[in-house]
Amino acid sequence: MKISRLPITVLMAVYNAENYLSAAINSILNQTYTEFELLIINDASTDASPEIIASYQDNRIRCITNDTNLNLCRSLAKGISLARGEFIARMDADDVAHPMRLEKQLAAMLACPKLDLLGANVRWIDQSNNVIRHPKIISNPVDLRWNLFFKNCFNHPTVMIRKSALDRSGLNYGVIPDEIAAHFPEGLGGIGDEDYLLFGLLSLCGTVGNLDTTLLDYRIHRKSLTALFSEKQKEQTKRISGALRSIYLHHSDTLGIVSNELKFPKLGLDPPSELHEINAIAQKMLHDFRDPVAHRRINIHLRLQRAILTQDTQGFLKRALVTLRIVFNWEALRWTDLPILLKYVFGAKVIGFYTRHLRLLNR
């Protein structure tokens, strides 16, 4: 693919980030790939952040200062509109990019012209740069498509987005095209939705993916959005995921509207609306992904989600038997399915114990 303009804009919104800002900027300036602009949106910071930015004499840095504090979502939307790059790489002011991040992501994007968004793995670090967790990203295309209907599957500060995809779809942070805006609940603006909303909509109108490679250290501290707004993010995630599922089933161009006349195995109860919905999603994904391996994986996802939705009506023995039936399809199971199965059979306490010990093994 031939690039006709500046290859990459690294987009960083900054608000009172003096403690970690220098480390974040240095990690970008020291990238092995050097043809980029670092576009910093200073969101009316009141600490030493403006002085730190001004101390750099690198001509790749372009700083825009907001007259008033706009918040992260609006600052990023402003940055998207001002970006000169063919690709936009997100970066947060308290994280540290690994040296080959831009080089590896750009190579992957150029190798796949249809890829509109690409994320990557991260390490979680604390205020002293100690690694506290090394979570695994979802990279399999089938798993990614399915899970995006229930949660955000991208590490926000790792994503690289093709700007032409945003222009083509009319998308931006906090911007929903008129033809689908009516299908979203009111009040989606604010903390917790600016990334998942954008990435979910991009996945429905294009191709998205994740590199199973660690390219960034993601900092967790008391002032981070992850720490401050986790409860609101959970609530927003529920609302956005429901809207994305509705759009996929009724308003995407892949298959058209899916029939509501769905067949369910006998469960001894009337299937709730969620069961109809996930069955329809699986039905449509079977048309989107044609190979048998993908079909087996979609079937596993459907069984796992159905099990979780019906677990309150089942005793322990029933849950154990259902789990055995799922395990018999071991060729399509993945290690990431085990926490879901454990939660289904034994409850949240066991899954918490499992994830804590798995986290220690992944350090």
C-alpha positions as CSV (number, residue, x, y, z in Angstrom):
1,M,0.0,0.0,0.0
2,K,1.4,3.4,-0.9
3,I,1.1,6.1,1.7
4,S,0.5,9.6,0.2
5,R,0.9,11.7,3.4
6,L,2.6,11.5,6.8
7,P,2.4,7.9,7.8
8,I,1.4,8.1,11.5
9,T,-0.1,10.6,13.9
10,V,0.5,9.6,17.5
11,L,-2.5,11.1,19.4
12,M,-2.0,11.9,23.1
13,A,-4.5,13.8,25.2
14,V,-2.9,15.4,28.3
15,Y,-4.6,16.6,31.5
16,N,-2.5,17.2,34.6
17,A,-0.1,14.3,33.8
18,E,3.1,15.8,35.1
19,N,4.2,12.7,37.1
20,Y,4.5,10.4,34.1
21,L,4.3,12.7,31.0
22,S,8.1,12.7,30.3
23,A,8.3,8.9,30.3
24,A,5.3,8.7,27.9
25,I,6.7,11.3,25.4
26,N,10.2,9.8,25.5
27,S,8.9,6.3,24.7
28,I,7.3,7.7,21.5
29,L,10.3,9.8,20.5
30,N,12.6,6.8,20.9
31,Q,10.6,4.5,18.6
32,T,12.4,2.5,16.0
33,Y,10.0,3.9,13.4
34,T,10.6,7.6,13.2
35,E,8.2,9.0,10.5
36,F,5.4,10.3,12.7
37,E,4.0,13.4,14.3
38,L,3.2,13.4,18.0
39,L,0.0,15.4,18.3
40,I,-0.6,16.4,21.9
41,I,-3.9,17.9,23.0
42,N,-3.3,19.7,26.2
43,D,-6.7,19.7,27.8
44,A,-6.2,23.0,29.8
45,S,-3.8,21.4,32.3
46,T,-3.2,23.3,35.5
47,D,0.0,21.5,36.6
48,A,3.5,21.5,35.1
49,S,2.3,19.5,32.0
50,P,2.5,22.5,29.6
51,E,6.1,23.3,30.7
52,I,7.1,19.7,30.3
53,I,5.7,19.6,26.7
54,A,7.4,22.9,25.9
55,S,10.8,21.7,27.1
56,Y,11.0,19.3,24.1
57,Q,12.6,20.7,20.9
58,D,11.7,17.8,18.6
59,N,10.0,19.1,15.5
60,R,7.8,16.0,15.4
61,I,5.8,17.3,18.4
62,R,2.7,19.4,17.7
63,C,0.8,20.7,20.7
64,I,-2.7,22.1,20.7
65,T,-4.0,23.7,23.9
66,N,-7.7,23.7,24.7
67,D,-9.0,27.0,26.2
68,T,-11.1,25.1,28.7
69,N,-11.1,21.5,29.9
70,L,-13.1,19.4,27.3
71,N,-12.5,15.9,28.8
72,L,-10.8,13.0,27.2
73,C,-13.5,12.1,24.7
74,R,-13.8,15.6,23.2
75,S,-10.0,16.1,23.2
76,L,-9.5,12.9,21.3
77,A,-12.2,13.8,18.8
78,K,-10.5,17.2,18.3
79,G,-7.2,15.4,17.8
80,I,-8.7,13.0,15.2
81,S,-9.9,16.0,13.1
82,L,-6.5,17.7,13.3
83,A,-4.4,14.5,12.6
84,R,-2.2,14.6,9.5
85,G,-1.3,10.9,9.5
86,E,-2.7,8.1,7.4
87,F,-2.8,6.0,10.6
88,I,-3.6,7.3,14.1
89,A,-1.8,5.6,17.0
90,R,-3.4,6.3,20.4
91,M,-1.1,7.0,23.4
92,D,-1.9,8.0,27.0
93,A,0.1,10.4,29.0
94,D,0.9,8.0,31.8
95,D,1.8,4.9,29.8
96,V,5.1,3.7,28.2
97,A,5.2,2.5,24.6
98,H,7.7,-0.3,23.8
99,P,10.4,0.8,21.2
100,M,9.1,-1.2,18.3
101,R,5.4,-0.5,18.8
102,L,4.8,1.8,15.8
103,E,7.1,-0.3,13.5
104,K,5.2,-3.6,14.3
105,Q,1.7,-2.1,14.1
106,L,2.4,-0.2,10.9
107,A,3.8,-3.3,9.2
108,A,0.7,-5.3,10.1
109,M,-1.6,-2.5,8.9
110,L,0.2,-2.2,5.6
111,A,0.2,-6.0,5.1
112,C,-3.6,-6.0,5.5
113,P,-5.2,-3.1,3.6
114,K,-8.7,-4.0,4.9
115,L,-7.6,-3.8,8.5
116,D,-9.1,-0.6,10.0
117,L,-8.1,-1.0,13.6
118,L,-5.3,-2.9,15.4
119,G,-4.6,-3.2,19.1
120,A,-2.0,-5.1,21.0
121,N,-1.1,-6.7,24.3
122,V,0.0,-4.7,27.4
123,R,1.7,-5.2,30.7
124,W,0.1,-3.5,33.7
125,I,2.6,-1.5,35.7
126,D,2.3,0.5,39.0
127,Q,3.5,4.0,39.9
128,S,7.0,2.6,40.4
129,N,7.1,0.8,37.0
130,N,6.7,-2.6,38.7
131,V,4.8,-5.2,36.5
132,I,1.7,-6.1,38.4
133,R,-0.2,-8.1,35.7
134,H,0.3,-9.4,32.1
135,P,-3.2,-10.0,30.8
136,K,-3.8,-11.7,27.5
137,I,-5.5,-10.0,24.6
138,I,-8.2,-11.6,22.5
139,S,-6.6,-12.0,19.0
140,N,-8.6,-14.8,17.3
141,P,-11.0,-13.2,14.8
142,V,-14.0,-15.3,15.9
143,D,-13.4,-14.8,19.6
144,L,-12.9,-11.1,19.0
145,R,-16.1,-10.6,17.1
146,W,-18.1,-12.5,19.7
147,N,-16.7,-10.9,22.7
148,L,-17.0,-7.3,21.3
149,F,-20.8,-7.8,21.7
150,F,-20.3,-8.0,25.4
151,K,-17.2,-6.0,26.4
152,N,-14.3,-3.9,25.1
153,C,-11.6,-6.2,23.8
154,F,-9.0,-3.5,23.0
155,N,-6.4,-1.9,25.1
156,H,-7.2,1.7,24.3
157,P,-3.7,3.3,24.3
158,T,-2.4,0.5,22.0
159,V,-4.8,0.9,19.1
160,M,-3.8,2.1,15.6
161,I,-6.7,3.3,13.4
162,R,-6.8,3.8,9.7
163,K,-8.0,7.4,9.3
164,S,-9.7,6.7,6.0
165,A,-11.9,4.2,7.8
166,L,-13.1,7.0,10.2
167,D,-13.7,9.3,7.3
168,R,-15.6,6.7,5.3
169,S,-17.9,5.7,8.2
170,G,-18.3,9.1,9.7
171,L,-17.1,7.9,13.1
172,N,-15.1,9.7,15.7
173,Y,-14.8,9.6,19.5
174,G,-18.3,10.4,20.8
175,V,-19.7,10.7,17.3
176,I,-22.5,8.3,16.1
177,P,-23.8,8.5,12.5
178,D,-27.4,9.6,12.3
179,E,-28.6,6.4,10.7
180,I,-27.7,4.3,13.7
181,A,-27.8,7.0,16.5
182,A,-31.5,6.2,17.1
183,H,-30.6,2.6,18.2
184,F,-28.4,3.8,21.1
185,P,-29.7,4.7,24.6
186,E,-29.5,8.3,25.7
187,G,-26.7,9.5,27.9
188,L,-23.8,7.5,26.5
189,G,-21.5,10.5,26.6
190,G,-18.8,10.6,29.3
191,I,-16.2,8.4,30.9
192,G,-16.1,4.8,29.9
193,D,-17.6,4.9,26.4
194,E,-15.3,6.9,24.2
195,D,-13.2,3.9,23.2
196,Y,-15.6,0.9,23.3
197,L,-18.3,2.8,21.4
198,L,-15.9,3.8,18.6
199,F,-14.1,0.4,18.4
200,G,-17.4,-1.5,18.4
201,L,-18.9,0.5,15.6
202,L,-15.7,0.2,13.6
203,S,-15.9,-3.6,14.0
204,L,-19.4,-3.6,12.5
205,C,-18.4,-1.6,9.4
206,G,-14.9,-2.9,8.8
207,T,-12.2,-5.2,10.0
208,V,-10.5,-5.0,13.4
209,G,-7.8,-7.1,15.1
210,N,-5.3,-7.5,17.9
211,L,-1.6,-8.4,17.8
212,D,-0.8,-11.0,20.4
213,T,2.4,-9.1,21.2
214,T,3.1,-6.9,24.2
215,L,3.8,-3.3,22.9
216,L,3.0,-1.1,25.8
217,D,3.2,-0.7,29.6
218,Y,-0.2,0.3,30.9
219,R,0.0,2.3,34.1
220,I,-2.5,1.7,37.0
221,H,-2.5,4.4,39.6
222,R,-5.0,6.3,41.8
223,K,-5.7,9.0,39.2
224,S,-6.0,6.7,36.2
225,L,-9.4,6.4,34.5
226,T,-9.4,2.7,35.1
227,A,-9.2,3.2,38.8
228,L,-11.5,6.2,39.1
229,F,-14.4,5.2,36.9
230,S,-14.5,1.4,36.9
231,E,-18.1,1.2,38.1
232,K,-19.4,3.7,35.5
233,Q,-17.5,2.0,32.8
234,K,-19.2,-1.3,33.7
235,E,-22.6,0.3,33.4
236,Q,-21.7,2.0,30.1
237,T,-20.3,-1.2,28.8
238,K,-23.7,-2.9,29.3
239,R,-25.5,-0.2,27.4
240,I,-23.1,0.0,24.5
241,S,-22.8,-3.8,24.1
242,G,-26.6,-4.1,23.9
243,A,-26.8,-1.4,21.2
244,L,-24.0,-3.1,19.2
245,R,-25.8,-6.4,19.3
246,S,-28.9,-4.8,18.0
247,I,-27.1,-3.0,15.2
248,Y,-25.3,-6.2,14.2
249,L,-28.6,-8.2,14.1
250,H,-30.9,-5.7,12.5
251,H,-28.9,-3.0,10.7
252,S,-25.6,-4.4,9.3
253,D,-25.3,-5.3,5.7
254,T,-23.8,-8.8,6.1
255,L,-27.0,-10.9,6.2
256,G,-29.9,-8.6,6.8
257,I,-32.5,-8.9,9.6
258,V,-32.3,-12.2,11.4
259,S,-35.6,-14.0,12.0
260,N,-37.0,-14.0,15.5
261,E,-38.3,-17.6,14.9
262,L,-35.4,-19.3,16.6
263,K,-35.2,-22.9,17.8
264,F,-33.9,-23.7,21.3
265,P,-33.2,-27.0,23.0
266,K,-35.7,-27.8,25.8
267,L,-34.7,-25.9,28.9
268,G,-37.8,-26.4,31.0
269,L,-38.5,-22.6,30.8
270,D,-39.3,-19.9,28.4
271,P,-36.1,-18.6,26.9
272,P,-35.4,-15.0,28.0
273,S,-34.8,-12.3,25.3
274,E,-31.1,-12.6,25.9
275,L,-31.1,-16.2,24.7
276,H,-32.9,-15.3,21.6
277,E,-30.4,-12.5,21.0
278,I,-27.3,-14.6,21.4
279,N,-28.7,-17.4,19.3
280,A,-29.4,-14.9,16.5
281,I,-25.8,-13.6,16.8
282,A,-24.4,-17.1,16.5
283,Q,-26.7,-17.8,13.5
284,K,-25.4,-14.7,11.8
285,M,-21.8,-15.3,12.6
286,L,-22.1,-18.7,11.0
287,H,-22.7,-16.9,7.8
288,D,-19.8,-14.4,8.4
289,F,-17.2,-17.1,9.2
290,R,-17.4,-20.0,6.7
291,D,-14.7,-22.5,7.8
292,P,-15.5,-25.5,10.1
293,V,-13.0,-24.5,12.8
294,A,-14.7,-21.1,13.2
295,H,-18.1,-22.8,13.3
296,R,-17.0,-25.1,16.2
297,R,-15.7,-22.0,18.0
298,I,-18.9,-20.1,17.5
299,N,-20.8,-23.1,18.9
300,I,-18.6,-23.1,22.0
301,H,-19.3,-19.4,22.5
302,L,-23.0,-20.0,22.2
303,R,-23.0,-22.8,24.6
304,L,-21.0,-20.9,27.2
305,Q,-23.1,-17.8,27.0
306,R,-26.4,-19.8,27.2
307,A,-25.0,-21.6,30.2
308,I,-24.3,-18.4,32.0
309,L,-27.7,-16.9,31.2
310,T,-29.6,-20.0,32.5
311,Q,-27.4,-20.9,35.5
312,D,-29.8,-19.4,38.1
313,T,-32.4,-21.9,37.2
314,Q,-30.1,-24.9,37.5
315,G,-28.7,-26.9,40.4
316,F,-25.1,-27.9,40.8
317,L,-25.6,-31.3,39.2
318,K,-27.3,-29.8,36.1
319,R,-24.5,-27.3,35.7
320,A,-21.8,-30.0,36.0
321,L,-23.5,-32.1,33.3
322,V,-23.8,-29.1,31.0
323,T,-20.1,-28.4,31.6
324,L,-19.2,-32.0,30.7
325,R,-21.1,-31.7,27.4
326,I,-19.1,-28.5,26.6
327,V,-15.8,-30.1,27.6
328,F,-16.4,-33.0,25.2
329,N,-15.9,-30.4,22.5
330,W,-12.4,-30.0,23.7
331,E,-10.9,-29.4,20.3
332,A,-12.7,-26.1,20.1
333,L,-12.1,-25.0,23.7
334,R,-9.4,-22.5,24.8
335,W,-7.7,-21.8,28.1
336,T,-9.6,-18.5,28.2
337,D,-12.9,-20.5,28.4
338,L,-12.0,-22.1,31.7
339,P,-12.8,-19.1,33.9
340,I,-16.3,-18.9,32.4
341,L,-16.9,-22.6,33.0
342,L,-15.6,-22.4,36.6
343,K,-17.9,-19.4,37.2
344,Y,-20.8,-21.2,35.8
345,V,-20.3,-24.3,37.9
346,F,-19.0,-23.0,41.2
347,G,-19.8,-19.3,41.3
348,A,-17.8,-16.0,41.5
349,K,-15.6,-16.9,44.5
350,V,-14.0,-19.8,42.6
351,I,-13.4,-17.7,39.5
352,G,-11.8,-15.0,41.6
353,F,-9.4,-17.6,43.1
354,Y,-8.6,-19.0,39.7
355,T,-7.9,-15.6,38.1
356,R,-5.7,-14.5,41.0
357,H,-3.5,-17.5,40.7
358,L,-3.5,-17.4,36.9
359,R,-2.4,-13.8,37.1
360,L,0.6,-14.8,39.3
361,L,1.6,-17.4,36.7
362,N,1.5,-14.8,33.9
363,R,3.8,-12.4,35.6
